[in-house]
Amino acid sequence: MRNSARAHFSRRDAFLALRGKCARTGFRALLPLAVSLCSVCHAQSGVCRAAPQLAAELQKAAATPVTNPVATEQNVAPFLELRERYPESLFVHEAYQDAIHRHGIEGHLRELEDQYLALEAQHPGDSMYRYLHLRALVGRGTPAAIQGLREMLQEFPEFAPAHRILAEVYGGASPYRNADAEKAERAKFLAFCPGEALAARPAPPPERSPLFEQAEKLLAANGDPDRIIRMTGQALEDEEWRSQRIRPFDWYTAEYKREVLQEMRARYWQTWSIQVRCHRKAGSPEKAAELLELMEQSAPALRKQPGPAYWNALDMLARLYAEGNQIGQAVQKLNQMRQYLEDHPDPQRAQALQQLRNAILGERI
């Protein structure tokens, strides 16, 4: 791989010399031939696609099953092993970077940037390592990566992978979308690497955990309380990981990140309510009481949050107290909801509160 990588740069330098000589001597008719020769150099030197044997190894690593989404080191290990075996392979480095971005969180991403900053420093003047350092910034410090890649291409305009990553950034569903720039960079990349595909950036955000809904269905079907509690615990861990997989990336807007945070808070309350019911069902009222106390302590902070979080928390507590025949505490929550409505009038919530009072108090009213 080392000889192949170095061969690419030799061919590129030869092309630059040929192009410069054409321009200086007036043989402009030879320029198309020079461009064609450069395209052949890119393809033959492995800048457009990995050699078949290496491509097979990369496919095998990518096909490794992900049994635990939060086990970053385990999920990245096949690509790290390849990087150790092929330390100068452009494609292996790219695959390793993509694996970290696919599975890592803040600490892993910061370490990745440091690794490639160090590699660039160890290879001064080497366009491949300069490119890899800038590529490691994409999705985290994307504006700086774009600027660096554009500056790099002024010095190395034939470095096809830089055109490819810029086309992917400009063409993605992100704040950096630029249709004209994407078209230009795509055309430059395909001129060097005809028929090659571009990746979609950013990748879709991690999916939400289905375990919350499964736990609720199992509870409604009189399922095993201990199993349901374990499910909700795992679901909460999955959602925490999802939030941490979104938070570090500048692909996502600040508004979207706030929505994810609000969803995360709602998932905590959903988990607590399910677990209160499970502890009661399992004959552990003291554990249910501990969770209810935790919910009571957490509710006041939601009052200052935008959206329905505080109202929903009071509604949930009122229902849980009523289910546990703790009518005094349920009435207290109903009164807090009424007070909240006095400060924040809302006809629909007023009607919902009256229905809830009737359901809880019934003939006691």
N, C-alpha and C positions, 0 to 999 in steps of 0.2 A: 504493500500500500504506500510506503514511503516513497519508493521510486516513482510510482504512478502519480502521486501528488506533485512531486517535484517536476515530473515530466510536463504536467499541465502548465506550470508557470514558465518553463522554458519555451513551450510552444506559444504561450501568450506573449512573451517578450519578443519572440521572433515575429509574430504578427504585428506588434506595435512598431517594430523596426521597419517591416515591409510597408505598413501603412504610411509611416512618416516619410520613407524614401519616395513613395509614390507622390505624396503631396509636394515634397521639395523639388522633385525633378519634373513635375508636370505630367507624369503618367497617370492622370486621373482615371483613365479607362481601366487601369488595373485594380482600382479600389474595390469594385464588386468582387473580383477574384480574391482579394485579401479578406473581405468579410466572409466569403464562402469558406475559405481556408480556416478562418477562426472558428466557424460553426463546427467544422469537422474536428478541430482540435478539442473543442469543448466536449463533443460527444465521445471522442476516442479516449480522452483523458479521465473520464468518469466524473465530470462536473455536472452532467445532466442526469445521469442515472448510475446507480451502483452496479458493479460487476455482478453477474448472475449468482455466483456463490455467496457473495456478501448480501445480496438482495434476499436470498433464501434465508440466511441467518437473521436478518432484520425482520422478515415476515414471521419467522418462528418466535422471536422475542415478542413481537406485537400480539401473537396469538396466545400468549401465556394467560391462563384464566386469572381473573381478579377475584379472589375469594373473600378478601377483606378490603373494602375501599379505603379505610383509614390507615392501612399498613403501607405507608409510602415507600420505605426502604425495600420491603418485599416486592412491591409492584414495579419498582425501578431497577431491581437487581439484574434482570436479564440484559438491560441496556448498559448498565455499568460494567458488566462482565465483557460485553462486546467492546466498550470503549477502552478497557484495559488491554484487550487483545489487538485492537486496531486503533492505536492512539493518534494516528494521523489521517484517519478516514473522515472526510467531510460528512458523509451520510450517517456514519455512526454517531458523530457529535450531534448532528441535527436530531437524530432519533432520541438520543439521551436527553437533550434539552426539551423536546416535546413530551417525553415521559415525565420529567419533573414538573412541567407546566400542567400536565394532565392529572397528576396525582399529588403534587406537593402543596404545602401551605407556606405561610410567610417565611419561616425559617429556612425551608428548603430552597425557596426562590432566591432569597438573599444569598445563600451559600452558592447557588448556581452562578449568580452574577459575579461573585468574588472569584470563583474558579476560573471563569473565562476572562476576567480582567487580568488575573495572574498569567494565564496562558498567552494572552496578547503581549504582556510585558516580556515573557520568555522568548517570544518570536517577533522581535521588532522588524517592521517592514514587511511582514508576511500577511498578505491580503486575506488568506483563509482565516487566520486567528483574529484578525481585526473584525472580519465579518461575523465570526462566531460570537465574539463579545457583544457586538451590536445586536445580533439576533437574540441573545439571551435577555436583552432588555425589552424586547417586543412583548406587549401586554402588561408590562410593569412600568416602564418609562418610555412609552411608545413615542412621544414627540422627540425625545432625545435620540431614540433609535432611528427614527425617520431622518432626522437631520444628519446623524452620523453616516447613515447608509448613502444618502445623497452626496455627501462630501467624499465618501470613499469612491463612489462611482465616477466622480470627476477625475480621480487619479487612476482608477481601474475600471474604465467603462465597459470592458468585456467580461467582467466577473458576473456570470449569469445568475448564480444563486442570490446575489443582492437584488437584482431586478425581480426575481421570483418572489422574495419575501416582501418587497415593497408592493408588488401587485396584489399579493394576498392581503396585506394590511389595508390598502386603499380599497379593495373590493369587498371587504368584510362588512358585516352588520354591526358596525361599531361607530363611535364618535369620529373616527378617522377616515370614514368612507369618502372617496373622491373619485367619481366615475371617470373623469378625464385622465387623471394621473394613473388610475388602475389600467385604463386602456393602453396608455403609452408604455407603462412598465411591462405589461403583459406582452405587448408586441415586441419589445426589446428582448425579453426572455425567450419567447418562442422563435425569434430569429436565430438565437444561439442553440436552442434545444427544441427543435420542431416536434410537435406531438406530445410533449410532456404536460402533465396535469399540474394544477395548482391546488393547494389545500384551502379549505374554508376556514377563515379566521374571523372572530374567535369561534372555538368549538362551543356547542350548546352548553349552558350551565348544568351542573350536576342535577339529576332529577331529585324530586322530593321523595322522602321515604314513604312507602306505602304501608308501613307497619302501624301507623296511628289508626288509620281506617280499619285495618284488619283487627287491631286490638279492640276497637269499639264494637265491631260486629261479633267478635268472640265473646265480649262481655254481655251483649244483648242476647246471645245464644246460651248464656249460663255456662260459659267456659271456665277453665281452671284459673283461679285468680293469680296464682303464682306465675303461671305462664304468661298471663296478660301483663303483669307487672314487668316481667323480663322483656317482653316485646316493646313496651313503651319506653323502657330504659334504653334499649338498642335504637329505637326510633329517634329518641332525643339525641343520642350520640351521633347518629347519621345526619341529623339536621344541623347539629353544631359543626360537623365536618363540612357540610355543604356551605354553610355560611362562611367558614374560613377559606373555602375554595373560591369564593366569589370576592371576598373583601379585598385581597391584595391587588386585584387586577384593574387596570384603568380601561379595560374593554367596557366595563359596566359603569353606568352613570351613577352619580351620587343619589339620585332619586330612587333608582332601582336597588341600591344597597340599603337605603332606608326601608324600603318595602320588605326586603329580606330580613332585616333586623326586627321589624314589627311582626312578621310571620314567625320568627324564632320565638319571640315573647309569647305569642298566641299558642305556640306548640308546647311551651312550658306549662301554661295553664291547662291546656287540654290533657297533658300527661298527668298533672296533679289531680284533676277531677276524676280521671279514669282510675288512678291508683287509690284515691279515697274510697271509691265504690268497691274496689277489689279488696282492700283491707277490711272493710265492713263485712263483705261477703265471706271473707276467710276467718271472721271472728277475731279480728285484731283492731278493736275500736281505738286503742291508744295510738296506734300508728296512723290511723285516719285522723285523729285529733292533732297529731304532730304536723301532718301535711296541711290541715286546715289553718293551723297557726301560722305556718309558713306563708300560706296564701294571704292571710290577713295582714301580715307584715309587708308583703310585696305589693298589695293593692294601692296604697296611698301614692306611691311613686308614679303610678299610671295616670293619675288625675291630670298631670301636667303634659302628658303625651298627647299628640294629635291623634284623631281617629277614635274608634269606639272601644279601645282597650279597657278603660276604666269602667265604663258602663257594663261591658261584657263580664268583667271580673266580679262586679257586684251581683249581677244576674246569676252567675255561676255559683257564687257563695250562697246566695239565697236558696237556690235549688238544692245544693248539697246539704245545707242545714235542715231544710224541710224533709229531705229523704231520710235523714238521721233522726227525725222527730225532735229536732232542736229548734222549736218554733220561736223561742225568744230571740235567738241569734238570727233566724230567718227574717223576723220582723225588723230587727235592727238594720239589716241590709236593705229591706224594702224602704225603710225610712231614709236611708242614705241615698237611694236611687231617687226618691221624691225630692230630696234637697238638691240633688244634682240637676234635676229637671227645672227647679226654680231658677237656677243660675244659667241653664242651657235649655230653654224651652224647645220642645220637639213633640208635635202632636202624635207622631207614630210611636215614639217611645212612651209617651203618656198612656196611649192605649195598650201597649205591650205590658206596661207596669200594672195597669189595672187587671189585665188578664192573669198576670203572675200572682197578684195579691189574691184574686179569687181562687186560683188553683191551690195556693198554699194554705190560705186561711179558711176558705169554704164557709161553713156556717158560723165560724168564729167571728166573722166581721160584724 
